[in-house]
Amino acid sequence: MRFHMHLLPTYFPDRDPPFDVYYQQVLEQIALAEELGWDCFWFTEHHFLLYGGPMPNPAAIMCAAAARTSRIHLGSAIRFCPCTIRWRSPPLLASPARLQNEGSDAE
């Protein structure tokens, strides 16, 4: 049996720490998940909302997590892909995921 964890963050500016501390806490959660034997950690892309809001580019946090872990798999559960917008074309969306994969020792 494999165990996956899915991060759908909710951020409340009046209750949560500043973003730099918040993201550090997320990275600590990923490291702890790996230490506890979880197989995969999933992220979602959300913009400008308290519910799921502070994760505009999952690839960025996945690269940071890959640099701090060695076994856990990292994935993006939701990515916005309006293919009519050039800067969000499928090859450009896939590039950071490939970079993140190269930086990780997970098999």
C-alpha positions in Angstrom: 0.0 0.0 0.0 1.2 3.5 -0.8 0.4 6.6 1.1 0.1 10.0 -0.6 -0.4 13.4 1.1 -2.2 16.3 -0.7 -1.6 19.9 0.2 -4.5 22.3 -0.4 -3.4 25.2 1.7 -5.6 27.7 3.3 -4.0 31.0 4.2 -5.4 33.5 6.7 -3.2 36.6 6.9 -4.5 37.4 10.4 -3.7 33.9 11.7 -0.9 32.5 9.7 2.7 33.6 9.7 4.3 35.7 6.9 4.7 33.9 3.6 8.4 33.2 4.1 7.7 31.4 7.4 4.6 29.8 5.9 6.5 28.2 3.0 9.3 27.1 5.4 6.6 25.3 7.4 5.3 23.6 4.2 8.8 22.4 3.4 9.2 21.0 7.0 5.9 19.2 6.5 7.2 17.5 3.3 10.5 16.5 5.1 8.4 15.1 8.0 6.2 13.2 5.5 9.2 11.6 4.0 10.7 10.7 7.4 7.4 9.1 8.4 7.3 7.0 5.2 4.8 8.7 3.0 5.3 7.9 -0.7 4.2 11.1 -2.4 3.3 14.7 -1.7 0.9 16.5 -4.0 0.4 20.2 -4.5 -2.4 22.3 -6.1 -2.1 25.5 -8.1 -4.4 28.2 -6.8 -4.3 32.0 -7.1 -5.5 35.0 -5.1 -7.8 33.1 -2.8 -7.5 32.3 0.9 -8.6 28.7 0.2 -5.7 27.1 -1.7 -4.3 30.6 -2.4 -0.6 30.8 -1.6 0.5 28.2 -4.2 0.7 30.1 -7.6 3.4 27.8 -9.0 3.7 24.3 -7.6 6.9 23.7 -9.5 8.8 26.3 -7.4 8.0 24.7 -4.1 8.5 21.2 -5.6 12.0 22.2 -6.6 12.7 23.5 -3.0 11.3 20.3 -1.6 13.3 18.1 -3.9 16.5 19.8 -2.7 15.6 18.9 0.9 14.3 15.3 0.4 15.7 12.1 -1.2 12.9 9.5 -1.4 9.4 11.1 -1.5 7.8 11.7 -4.9 6.4 15.2 -5.5 3.6 16.0 -7.9 1.2 18.7 -9.0 -2.5 17.6 -8.7 -3.9 20.8 -10.3 -2.2 23.0 -12.9 -4.0 25.7 -14.9 -3.3 25.2 -18.6 -5.1 27.8 -20.8 -3.2 26.7 -23.9 -4.2 29.8 -25.8 -1.9 31.9 -23.6 1.7 31.4 -24.9 3.4 31.7 -21.5 1.2 28.8 -20.2 1.8 26.4 -23.1 2.1 22.7 -22.2 5.9 22.5 -22.9 6.5 25.5 -20.6 4.3 23.9 -17.9 6.3 20.6 -18.2 9.7 22.1 -18.1 9.8 22.9 -14.3 8.5 19.5 -13.5 11.3 17.9 -15.4 13.8 20.1 -13.6 12.2 19.2 -10.2 12.5 15.5 -11.2 16.2 15.9 -12.1 16.9 17.5 -8.7 15.3 14.6 -6.7 16.7 11.2 -5.9 13.2 9.7 -5.7 12.7 6.8 -8.1 
